[in-house]
Amino acid sequence: MRVVVTDAEVTLADILTLRLAIDGPLAADSELVLRQRGTAVEHRLPLGATGAEARDATLALSLAPLPLSPGRWDTYLKQDGSRTRLRSVDPGFSLDHLDAYALSRRTLAYRAYRTRNGFLALKIDDAQPVAEVRAVWFREGRFEVTGLLAFTGLDDDESRHEARLALRRGGPDAELTSAATVQGVRFHAALSLCDVLAAAPEQPGIWEPTLEIDGLPAPLRLGSRLDDVNGKRRRLQYPAVRIDGVPIRPCYTADDELRIEVGG
């Protein structure tokens, strides 16, 4: 039986909603199988039968009760003793939806997406509070960054929160801080690159920025994960600026966390 996913989304309540185009009814024993890549761990969700004349089906499946762990999960339809990997024509991506999803406090973040080969899959990440970077640049001798506070539970309103941008590096240890602006869940922060050089003169190294916000228990790492660009370390190459002859540029780690690279 031909089955194609035409619409897939994980709602704010962590419910996977699917719309299927099918050329025959689903059997009473039909199941959605989630299989984790790299481990072969599987979990199954019963779907139930559809009407004999059905040419499409809409499903709503709660993911929260399942013991799903972070990683990527491929989806299969199982019925009548056989299974078929689910094809999808839905790109499964919306920045507005991802922003809204990230506003609530949660421990796991679920995302439905279409693989490069055209199949439906789920991406599951740990949802630690983070300062999600939307723009970063060097101008007028300053490092500036703007973005969204994700998974903190703060309200998206006009409330202002006292905050600081901190830059830290090791070997030898050095630290800088400056005031940051946080309004609701939006932030803007800037720091002088001259101060960065002065804090560790003639010492090349990698600086880690964090955002410290009054009322939150721990500093927030700056990263960029709420989009469809994975592997920013390879894909995003920022030009370096020179301050007193020293090259400085933003870069990302293998985990898509922002860093400031000073020196060659």
DRENPANU-118039 format. One record per residue: residue number from 1; y, z, x of N, C-alpha, C in turn. Coordinates in steps of 0.05 Angstrom, whole numbers, plus 5000, padded with zeros to 4 digits. Example, Ala and Ser with C-alpha at 12.3 -4.5 7.8 and 13.67 -1.06 7.14 Angstrom:
BEGIN
 num n.yy n.zz n.xx ca.yy ca.zz ca.xx c.yy c.zz c.xx
   1 4886 5156 5264  4910  5156  5246 4934 5156 5264
   2 4955 5142 5257  4979  5143  5273 5001 5157 5258
***
This chain:
BEGIN
 num n.yy n.zz n.xx ca.yy ca.zz ca.xx c.yy c.zz c.xx
   1 4976 5000 5017  5000  5000  5000 5025 5000 5018
   2 5044 4984 5011  5069  4982  5026 5088 5004 5017
   3 5098 5020 5037  5116  5042  5032 5139 5040 5052
   4 5164 5040 5042  5187  5039  5060 5207 5060 5051
   5 5217 5075 5069  5238  5095  5063 5265 5080 5062
   6 5278 5082 5039  5305  5069  5036 5328 5088 5039
   7 5322 5114 5037  5343  5134  5040 5330 5160 5049
   8 5341 5173 5070  5329  5198  5080 5352 5216 5089
   9 5350 5242 5081  5371  5260  5089 5360 5289 5087
  10 5369 5306 5105  5364  5334  5103 5389 5347 5092
  11 5387 5360 5069  5410  5372  5055 5419 5398 5069
  12 5441 5409 5059  5451  5434  5071 5432 5457 5066
  13 5414 5454 5047  5394  5475  5042 5368 5469 5057
  14 5368 5451 5076  5345  5444  5092 5322 5433 5075
  15 5330 5416 5056  5311  5402  5039 5311 5372 5047
  16 5288 5362 5054  5285  5333  5061 5283 5317 5035
  17 5303 5300 5031  5303  5283  5007 5296 5255 5016
  18 5277 5242 5003  5268  5215  5010 5268 5198 4985
  19 5277 5173 4989  5273  5153  4968 5255 5131 4980
  20 5233 5126 4966  5213  5108  4976 5212 5083 4959
  21 5210 5060 4971  5204  5035  4957 5174 5030 4961
  22 5159 5029 4939  5130  5027  4941 5120 5004 4922
  23 5098 4993 4929  5086  4971  4913 5062 4981 4897
  24 5059 5007 4895  5038  5019  4879 5043 5049 4876
  25 5030 5062 4857  5034  5090  4852 5023 5108 4874
  26 5036 5130 4879  5025  5150  4897 5001 5164 4884
  27 4980 5169 4900  4956  5182  4889 4961 5212 4886
  28 4944 5225 4870  4947  5254  4865 4944 5270 4890
  29 4929 5260 4910  4924  5275  4935 4943 5267 4957
  30 4964 5253 4951  4982  5243  4972 4997 5266 4985
  31 5002 5263 5011  5015  5283  5027 5034 5270 5047
  32 5055 5284 5054  5072  5277  5076 5063 5293 5100
  33 5056 5279 5122  5047  5292  5146 5069 5290 5167
  34 5075 5313 5178  5094  5315  5201 5079 5321 5226
  35 5081 5304 5246  5066  5307  5271 5086 5308 5295
  36 5084 5330 5310  5103  5334  5332 5094 5318 5356
  37 5113 5304 5368  5108  5289  5392 5102 5307 5415
  38 5082 5300 5431  5076  5315  5455 5057 5338 5450
  39 5053 5347 5426  5035  5370  5421 5013 5363 5401
  40 5018 5343 5384  4999  5335  5363 4996 5356 5341
  41 5015 5376 5341  5015  5395  5319 5023 5381 5293
  42 5009 5388 5271  5015  5375  5246 5019 5395 5224
  43 5037 5388 5205  5041  5403  5181 5041 5383 5157
  44 5031 5392 5135  5029  5374  5112 5043 5385 5087
  45 5055 5367 5072  5069  5374  5048 5058 5357 5025
  46 5047 5370 5004  5036  5354  4981 5059 5340 4966
  47 5053 5315 4958  5073  5299  4944 5066 5296 4914
  48 5041 5293 4908  5033  5289  4880 5034 5260 4872
  49 5025 5254 4848  5023  5226  4838 5048 5217 4825
  50 5053 5191 4826  5074  5178  4811 5063 5162 4788
  51 5080 5152 4770  5070  5136  4748 5058 5110 4757
  52 5041 5099 4740  5027  5074  4746 5045 5051 4751
  53 5069 5051 4739  5087  5028  4742 5109 5033 4762
  54 5107 5055 4777  5128  5063  4796 5131 5042 4817
  55 5156 5035 4823  5163  5018  4845 5181 5032 4865
  56 5189 5056 4858  5203  5073  4877 5198 5102 4869
  57 5202 5119 4888  5198  5148  4884 5219 5164 4899
  58 5229 5185 4886  5248  5203  4899 5234 5230 4903
  59 5235 5240 4928  5221  5264  4935 5241 5284 4946
  60 5236 5310 4941  5252  5332  4953 5232 5353 4964
  61 5233 5356 4990  5213  5373  5003 5227 5394 5020
  62 5222 5420 5016  5235  5441  5031 5222 5444 5058
  63 5239 5443 5079  5228  5446  5106 5229 5475 5116
  64 5246 5491 5105  5249  5518  5115 5223 5535 5116
  65 5205 5533 5095  5181  5549  5097 5161 5541 5118
  66 5163 5516 5129  5144  5507  5149 5150 5518 5176
  67 5129 5525 5192  5133  5535  5219 5139 5513 5239
  68 5160 5498 5234  5168  5475  5251 5183 5486 5276
  69 5177 5475 5299  5190  5483  5324 5208 5460 5333
  70 5227 5466 5351  5245  5445  5361 5229 5422 5374
  71 5239 5398 5370  5227  5374  5380 5230 5351 5361
  72 5215 5330 5364  5216  5307  5347 5189 5304 5332
  73 5191 5300 5306  5168  5299  5289 5167 5272 5275
  74 5145 5258 5279  5140  5233  5265 5128 5238 5237
  75 5133 5220 5219  5124  5224  5191 5103 5203 5183
  76 5084 5212 5167  5063  5195  5158 5058 5200 5128
  77 5049 5180 5114  5040  5183  5086 5010 5183 5086
  78 4998 5204 5076  4968  5205  5074 4960 5205 5045
  79 4942 5187 5038  4930  5187  5012 4904 5171 5013
  80 4886 5178 4995  4860  5164  4993 4845 5164 5019
  81 4848 5185 5035  4834  5187  5060 4846 5172 5084
  82 4868 5159 5081  4880  5144  5103 4909 5152 5106
  83 4920 5147 5129  4949  5153  5133 4963 5129 5145
  84 4989 5127 5138  5006  5106  5147 5032 5117 5157
  85 5041 5109 5180  5067  5118  5190 5089 5106 5173
  86 5108 5123 5166  5129  5115  5147 5150 5098 5160
  87 5154 5073 5151  5176  5056  5160 5201 5064 5145
  88 5224 5059 5158  5250  5066  5146 5270 5044 5151
  89 5287 5039 5131  5309  5021  5134 5336 5036 5133
  90 5334 5063 5131  5358  5079  5130 5364 5090 5158
  91 5388 5083 5169  5394  5093  5196 5396 5124 5198
  92 5401 5137 5175  5400  5166  5174 5421 5179 5190
  93 5446 5168 5190  5467  5180  5206 5493 5179 5192
  94 5506 5202 5191  5533  5205  5179 5547 5228 5193
  95 5569 5221 5207  5584  5242  5221 5595 5263 5201
  96 5604 5255 5178  5614  5274  5158 5592 5293 5149
  97 5568 5282 5145  5546  5300  5137 5539 5319 5159
  98 5538 5310 5184  5531  5327  5206 5552 5349 5210
  99 5577 5342 5206  5598  5363  5208 5594 5384 5187
 100 5590 5375 5162  5586  5394  5140 5561 5412 5144
 101 5540 5399 5154  5515  5414  5159 5519 5435 5181
 102 5536 5430 5200  5540  5448  5223 5558 5472 5216
 103 5570 5472 5193  5588  5494  5186 5575 5520 5180
 104 5550 5519 5170  5536  5544  5163 5522 5555 5187
 105 5517 5581 5187  5501  5594  5208 5472 5590 5202
 106 5457 5580 5222  5428  5576  5218 5414 5578 5245
 107 5388 5580 5245  5373  5583  5271 5361 5556 5280
 108 5355 5538 5260  5345  5512  5267 5362 5491 5253
 109 5366 5468 5266  5381  5446  5254 5362 5422 5251
 110 5360 5412 5227  5342  5389  5221 5358 5364 5217
 111 5347 5342 5227  5361  5316  5222 5340 5294 5218
 112 5342 5279 5196  5325  5256  5192 5338 5231 5205
 113 5322 5215 5218  5333  5191  5231 5313 5169 5232
 114 5322 5145 5238  5304  5122  5242 5300 5117 5271
 115 5275 5115 5280  5269  5110  5308 5277 5081 5316
 116 5277 5076 5342  5283  5049  5351 5263 5028 5340
 117 5239 5037 5335  5219  5018  5324 5219 5017 5294
 118 5238 5031 5281  5241  5028  5252 5224 5047 5236
 119 5217 5071 5246  5202  5090  5231 5219 5115 5226
 120 5211 5130 5205  5225  5155  5198 5215 5178 5216
 121 5233 5194 5226  5226  5217  5242 5246 5239 5237
 122 5238 5263 5244  5255  5287  5243 5261 5297 5271
 123 5286 5304 5276  5294  5317  5301 5302 5346 5294
 124 5290 5365 5308  5295  5393  5303 5305 5406 5328
 125 5328 5419 5326  5340  5433  5349 5345 5462 5343
 126 5345 5479 5364  5355  5506  5361 5385 5504 5354
 127 5393 5520 5335  5421  5518  5325 5437 5542 5334
 128 5441 5545 5360  5458  5566  5371 5487 5558 5367
 129 5505 5578 5361  5533  5571  5359 5543 5557 5384
 130 5559 5536 5380  5568  5519  5402 5595 5507 5395
 131 5611 5501 5416  5636  5487  5413 5630 5457 5417
 132 5629 5443 5395  5621  5414  5395 5645 5397 5403
 133 5642 5383 5426  5664  5368  5437 5667 5341 5422
 134 5691 5335 5414  5697  5310  5401 5715 5292 5419
 135 5730 5304 5437  5747  5288  5455 5753 5304 5480
 136 5752 5291 5503  5758  5305  5528 5774 5285 5545
 137 5795 5294 5558  5811  5276  5575 5826 5292 5596
 138 5835 5278 5617  5853  5289  5636 5880 5275 5633
 139 5902 5290 5630  5928  5278  5629 5949 5298 5638
 140 5969 5287 5651  5992  5304  5661 5982 5328 5677
 141 5960 5323 5693  5950  5344  5710 5934 5365 5696
 142 5926 5360 5671  5911  5380  5656 5884 5370 5646
 143 5865 5388 5643  5840  5382  5629 5844 5391 5600
 144 5839 5373 5581  5842  5379  5553 5817 5372 5538
 145 5811 5388 5517  5787  5384  5502 5792 5392 5473
 146 5781 5377 5454  5783  5384  5425 5755 5382 5413
 147 5751 5395 5390  5725  5393  5378 5722 5411 5354
 148 5697 5416 5347  5689  5430  5323 5671 5453 5330
 149 5675 5477 5318  5657  5500  5322 5633 5497 5304
 150 5609 5494 5316  5585  5489  5300 5567 5514 5299
 151 5555 5519 5275  5535  5540  5271 5546 5568 5276
 152 5572 5571 5274  5584  5598  5277 5586 5613 5251
 153 5587 5600 5229  5591  5613  5203 5620 5617 5196
 154 5639 5608 5214  5667  5610  5208 5674 5590 5186
 155 5695 5597 5170  5703  5579  5148 5721 5557 5158
 156 5718 5534 5145  5734  5510  5152 5760 5512 5135
 157 5778 5529 5145  5803  5534  5130 5826 5534 5150
 158 5849 5546 5142  5872  5546  5159 5875 5572 5176
 159 5854 5589 5175  5855  5614  5191 5857 5608 5221
 160 5873 5624 5234  5875  5622  5263 5860 5645 5277
 161 5847 5638 5299  5831  5658  5313 5841 5659 5342
 162 5844 5683 5353  5850  5685  5381 5827 5675 5398
 163 5834 5658 5418  5812  5646  5434 5822 5639 5462
 164 5803 5636 5480  5809  5629  5508 5789 5609 5518
 165 5799 5590 5534  5782  5572  5548 5776 5584 5576
 166 5751 5586 5584  5744  5596  5610 5729 5575 5626
 167 5735 5573 5652  5721  5556  5670 5708 5574 5692
 168 5682 5570 5696  5668  5587  5716 5651 5569 5734
 169 5649 5577 5759  5631  5563  5777 5618 5583 5795
 170 5596 5575 5807  5582  5593  5826 5581 5581 5854
 171 5576 5598 5873  5572  5589  5901 5595 5576 5915
 172 5617 5590 5921  5624  5618  5914 5635 5620 5886
 173 5633 5644 5875  5641  5649  5847 5671 5645 5844
 174 5679 5633 5822  5707  5631  5815 5710 5629 5785
 175 5733 5637 5774  5737  5637  5745 5766 5633 5738
 176 5771 5617 5717  5798  5613  5707 5797 5616 5677
 177 5819 5625 5665  5821  5626  5635 5848 5617 5627
 178 5850 5606 5602  5876  5599  5590 5873 5602 5560
 179 5895 5605 5547  5895  5608  5518 5886 5582 5504
 180 5871 5585 5483  5861  5562  5467 5870 5565 5438
 181 5872 5543 5424  5879  5543  5396 5854 5538 5378
 182 5849 5557 5360  5827  5554  5341 5837 5558 5313
 183 5835 5538 5297  5844  5539  5269 5821 5532 5251
 184 5811 5551 5236  5786  5547  5220 5763 5542 5239
 185 5752 5518 5239  5730  5511  5257 5739 5489 5277
 186 5765 5483 5279  5774  5463  5298 5787 5476 5322
 187 5783 5465 5345  5794  5478  5369 5807 5457 5387
 188 5827 5467 5403  5840  5451  5424 5845 5470 5447
 189 5839 5461 5471  5843  5477  5494 5851 5460 5518
 190 5867 5471 5536  5876  5457  5560 5878 5476 5583
 191 5876 5465 5607  5877  5481  5631 5887 5464 5654
 192 5904 5475 5672  5915  5460  5694 5894 5454 5715
 193 5893 5428 5723  5874  5421  5744 5884 5431 5771
 194 5910 5435 5775  5920  5447  5799 5910 5475 5803
 195 5908 5490 5780  5897  5517  5781 5868 5517 5788
 196 5853 5497 5779  5825  5495  5786 5822 5492 5816
 197 5838 5474 5828  5836  5470  5857 5844 5495 5872
 198 5865 5509 5862  5875  5533  5876 5854 5555 5875
 199 5838 5556 5854  5818  5577  5851 5795 5575 5872
 200 5790 5551 5881  5768  5547  5901 5777 5524 5919
 201 5797 5529 5936  5807  5507  5953 5785 5497 5973
 202 5784 5471 5975  5766  5457  5994 5737 5465 5988
 203 5731 5472 5963  5703  5478  5956 5694 5461 5933
 204 5680 5439 5939  5670  5422  5917 5649 5437 5901
 205 5647 5430 5875  5627  5443  5858 5629 5436 5829
 206 5613 5448 5813  5611  5442  5784 5621 5467 5769
 207 5641 5462 5751  5652  5483  5735 5641 5481 5706
 208 5635 5504 5695  5624  5506  5667 5645 5517 5649
 209 5654 5501 5629  5674  5511  5609 5660 5526 5586
 210 5672 5547 5577  5663  5561  5553 5688 5568 5536
 211 5683 5573 5511  5704  5580  5492 5699 5608 5482
 212 5717 5627 5488  5714  5655  5479 5732 5659 5454
 213 5720 5667 5432  5734  5670  5407 5731 5699 5397
 214 5753 5712 5391  5752  5739  5380 5736 5739 5354
 215 5717 5758 5352  5701  5760  5328 5673 5748 5331
 216 5669 5732 5352  5643  5721  5357 5630 5736 5380
 217 5604 5742 5379  5592  5760  5398 5590 5750 5426
 218 5590 5723 5430  5586  5712  5457 5603 5687 5460
 219 5610 5680 5485  5624  5655  5490 5608 5631 5481
 220 5622 5610 5472  5609  5586  5463 5608 5565 5486
 221 5585 5554 5490  5583  5532  5509 5596 5507 5497
 222 5607 5490 5513  5618  5465  5504 5597 5443 5508
 223 5590 5429 5486  5570  5408  5487 5576 5386 5467
 224 5559 5366 5466  5563  5344  5448 5536 5334 5438
 225 5528 5344 5415  5502  5337  5404 5502 5327 5376
 226 5524 5331 5361  5525  5323  5333 5533 5294 5330
 227 5518 5276 5342  5523  5248  5339 5497 5233 5345
 228 5498 5207 5348  5474  5191  5353 5473 5182 5382
 229 5488 5194 5400  5488  5186  5428 5473 5208 5444
 230 5447 5204 5449  5432  5222  5465 5433 5214 5495
 231 5431 5233 5512  5431  5226  5541 5458 5218 5551
 232 5479 5234 5544  5506  5227  5553 5509 5227 5583
 233 5492 5242 5596  5494  5242  5626 5492 5214 5637
 234 5475 5197 5625  5472  5170  5634 5491 5150 5621
 235 5498 5155 5596  5513  5136  5580 5543 5138 5581
 236 5553 5162 5586  5582  5167  5587 5591 5172 5616
 237 5606 5154 5626  5617  5157  5654 5647 5158 5652
 238 5658 5181 5657  5687  5185  5656 5699 5178 5684
 239 5722 5165 5684  5736  5160  5710 5746 5186 5721
 240 5746 5187 5748  5757  5211  5761 5787 5209 5765
 241 5801 5231 5765  5829  5232  5773 5830 5247 5799
 242 5851 5242 5814  5854  5255  5840 5878 5274 5840
 243 5873 5299 5847  5894  5319  5849 5895 5327 5878
 244 5917 5322 5892  5919  5327  5920 5896 5314 5936
 245 5888 5290 5927  5867  5276  5941 5839 5283 5934
 246 5835 5303 5916  5808  5312  5909 5801 5300 5882
 247 5778 5286 5881  5769  5274  5855 5759 5295 5836
 248 5767 5293 5811  5758  5312  5790 5751 5295 5765
 249 5728 5300 5753  5720  5285  5729 5703 5302 5711
 250 5704 5297 5685  5685  5310  5666 5659 5296 5667
 251 5637 5310 5662  5611  5298  5661 5593 5315 5643
 252 5569 5305 5636  5551  5320  5619 5525 5325 5634
 253 5512 5347 5627  5486  5354  5638 5464 5339 5623
 254 5439 5343 5631  5417  5330  5617 5414 5341 5589
 255 5425 5364 5583  5424  5376  5556 5450 5371 5541
 256 5466 5351 5550  5491  5343  5536 5511 5366 5535
 257 5512 5383 5555  5533  5403  5558 5554 5393 5577
 258 5579 5400 5571  5602  5390  5586 5605 5406 5612
 259 5612 5392 5633  5618  5405  5659 5642 5390 5671
 260 5655 5403 5690  5677  5392  5706 5668 5390 5735
 261 5667 5366 5745  5658  5362  5773 5682 5359 5791
 262 5684 5377 5811  5706  5377  5830 5696 5369 5857
 263 5708 5348 5870  5700  5339  5896 5678 5318 5894
 264 5671 5306 5916  5652  5284  5916 5623 5293 5916
***
